[in-house]
Amino acid sequence: MKDDAFGYDTFLSPFTWRYGSKEMRDLFSERTRRSTWRMVWLELATAEAGFGLVSPEELAGIRSKSGAKDVDIARAHELERKIRHDLMAELRTFADQAGKGGGKLHLGATSMDIEDNGDVLIFRRALDLILTRLVNCLAAAKGRIVEHRGTVCMAWTHLQPAEPTTLGYRFANYAQDLLMDIQLLEFVLARFVKGKGMKGAVGTSASFEKLLGNGRDVEELERRVMSALGLDSFAVSTQTYPRKLDFVMLSCLASVAASCHKFGLDLRVLQSPTFGELSEPIGEHQVGSSAMPFKRNPVSAERMCSLARLVSGYPSLAFANAANSILERTLDDSANRRVAIPEAFLALDECLLIYERLMKGLKVYPAMIGKNLEKFGPFAGTEAVMMKLVEKGDDRQEVHEMIRVHSFKAWDEVMKDRPNPLVGMLTGDKMISSKLGAAEVRKLLDPRHHTGDAESKCRRLVRDSIDPVLKTYRKKVGISGEVEY
């Protein structure tokens, strides 16, 4: 966006220019909102023309001024300052432009017949864009799973070294989160994202029944309008569609945000020099700190986590709107919905763009992975040593205590920043050496032999879950450079 497209002498939302894509900003722009209203008005007039309520000449006038290029925001705002009603201001602007047909616009409808159906049309397009972003992130994650399925690294529980895993298996867990998000959004799009329909002031369609004279024609009118818009409608409504839809939709967005935050937080931890195993891509001229020139801060992951945290708060607002919509409706949800819903989509859009960029550009440091394995990995093999000794006839409890004593001594050495002496301690123990050779003990303690079926789990996830999703969305999303397992 050019600098002269808006002024810098007043408050600007960061979503106006800093966060989110142009595609998502366009969807929630004032022009898109108003042109979508005009689309709904046009389809209502078209359906009413089929019942003789609007003449062909009137319909032609309406259709001729129903496009986005015909929206006159300046004129509508001028009217709104007088009448204090944004939809009526847009309606009058449209009616003036449509000539004779303007007198038939909005016939039988209430504001929310137009606004709510228009909103859902925009929501559906926004959810489709989020799905596209998710699938692109999944494709990027697949590449990392395949690349690092056999890269052994330490796993950490409670931020303490646990047992070995593989880096690809860790990426597989992130990918599984994305798969669940895709399935959830697909379900919500298919089952919950519906318009209000054409049901009038309190949802009873009384105004349309007066116009058409019978319930059968009222149902047919609604069917024609919604079919033309490509939307299903709720069977019943009040003045609005059920505000529970907003709660479900924003909860879905929050679920995706949680996946972004999990990946981002893990990356931030592993980029810390204490771990040093991964890093987000750092630009050649990127500045990490105004005071400390050496800093390599994970600023992209931090931004993703920050915005994901913002998205996580919106479902509670949508809950309050749904729960406090008294009887057939109140207007106390209107102002906050104008802010919360676009911001939720824009914030998550930015999160997913960052996610894909991080996953694709991630830096992996094998030397640091190896250092952490060498430092902590032998501890993970102690159970294998214990089981082998018990297999050869030793008492399990006695062996456990002997290994525990050695392990604690070895841990003290590690905490003094000395090499892990556990291998030498166990190979030199008489109880162990009487049953096991030094080479066998070293093999049992080698962390590379303790990753279970992590690699085969990676293969199955890619084959059975990830690839079918990518195949389904390949044409729609335009995934290129598919990674073969």
Number of C-alpha atoms within 10 A of each C-alpha: 9 6 8 7 7 12 9 9 6 7 7 12 10 11 16 16 15 11 20 22 16 12 13 22 21 12 20 20 13 13 17 18 20 26 21 22 24 26 20 24 26 24 20 27 25 25 21 24 16 13 15 11 16 21 17 14 12 21 22 17 17 29 19 14 21 22 16 15 9 16 22 16 15 10 13 21 17 12 18 17 11 9 11 11 15 15 17 16 21 23 21 18 22 24 20 15 19 22 16 17 23 20 15 20 23 19 16 21 18 19 18 23 26 24 20 20 26 24 17 19 22 18 22 15 13 21 22 15 18 23 21 20 21 24 28 24 24 27 26 22 26 28 21 22 29 21 15 19 24 19 17 24 27 26 18 12 9 6 8 10 17 15 20 26 24 24 24 27 28 19 21 27 16 20 28 18 18 23 17 14 23 21 13 17 21 15 12 17 16 11 10 18 21 25 28 30 28 28 28 24 21 17 22 15 21 17 20 23 18 12 15 18 12 11 14 10 15 20 16 13 22 21 18 17 22 23 13 16 17 12 19 18 20 14 12 14 22 18 22 26 25 19 19 17 19 24 21 17 22 25 20 20 26 24 21 26 27 20 22 27 23 15 22 27 16 12 22 22 17 16 21 15 11 10 14 20 22 21 23 24 16 17 8 6 6 10 14 15 11 8 7 9 9 10 12 18 18 20 13 19 23 16 17 25 23 16 22 28 18 17 27 20 15 21 22 13 17 25 18 14 22 18 12 14 18 11 9 12 18 13 9 12 17 10 9 12 16 11 10 19 20 19 24 22 25 26 26 28 28 21 30 26 19 20 27 21 17 22 23 17 14 16 15 16 13 15 11 17 20 17 16 18 23 17 21 22 25 23 26 20 22 22 15 16 23 21 15 18 19 16 11 10 10 16 12 15 10 12 18 16 11 16 21 14 10 16 21 13 15 21 19 13 15 16 11 10 10 12 14 23 18 25 22 13 15 22 19 14 13 10 14 22 14 11 13 16 12 16 10 13 21 18 16 22 23 20 23 21 13 18 18 12 12 20 22 13 15 24 20 11 18 23 13 10 14 22 20 12 17 21 12 11 16 18 10 10 16 12 16 10 8 14 14 11 14
